[in-house]
C-alpha cells in the first residue's frame, strides 16, 4: 500500500515535503517516525515532522 507520494520538494536548504495519499492515522504517523528514526540513527541528525 502506497502511503505517501513519490514526489518531494526542496523548501529550504534541507527541507523535504511528503504528501500523504490519504489522511493518515496516528498509527501510520508513528510507523513513519519509526522508519525515519531507523534511517537516520547513524547520522546524528534531528528532524521535525509537521502535520496539518
C-alpha positions as CSV (number, residue, x, y, z in Angstrom):
1,X,0.0,0.0,0.0
2,X,1.4,3.4,-1.0
3,X,1.2,5.8,1.9
4,X,3.0,8.8,0.6
5,X,3.6,10.3,-2.8
6,X,6.8,9.7,-4.7
7,X,7.4,13.4,-5.1
8,X,9.3,15.7,-2.7
9,X,10.3,19.3,-2.9
10,X,13.2,21.3,-1.6
11,X,11.6,24.0,0.5
12,X,14.8,25.3,2.1
13,X,18.3,24.0,2.0
14,X,17.5,20.8,3.9
15,X,13.7,20.6,3.9
16,X,11.5,17.9,2.3
17,X,7.8,17.7,1.8
18,X,5.9,14.5,1.5
19,X,2.2,14.4,0.8
20,X,0.0,11.5,2.2
21,X,-2.2,9.8,-0.4
22,X,-4.9,9.7,2.2
23,X,-5.3,11.2,5.7
24,X,-3.0,9.2,7.9
25,X,-4.0,7.6,11.2
26,X,-1.9,8.1,14.3
27,X,-0.6,4.6,13.9
28,X,0.6,5.4,10.3
29,X,2.4,8.5,11.5
30,X,4.1,6.6,14.3
31,X,5.2,3.9,11.8
32,X,6.7,6.7,9.6
33,X,8.5,8.2,12.6
34,X,10.0,4.7,13.4
35,X,11.2,4.3,9.8
36,X,12.7,7.8,9.7
37,X,14.4,7.2,13.1
38,X,15.9,3.9,11.8
39,X,17.1,5.5,8.6
40,X,18.8,8.5,10.4
41,X,20.1,6.8,13.6
42,X,23.7,6.7,12.5
43,X,23.8,10.3,11.1
44,X,23.2,12.1,14.4
45,X,20.8,14.5,12.9
46,X,17.5,15.8,14.1
47,X,14.2,16.3,12.3
48,X,10.7,17.8,12.8
49,X,7.6,16.1,11.5
50,X,4.7,18.5,11.0
51,X,1.1,17.7,10.1
52,X,-1.9,19.9,9.4
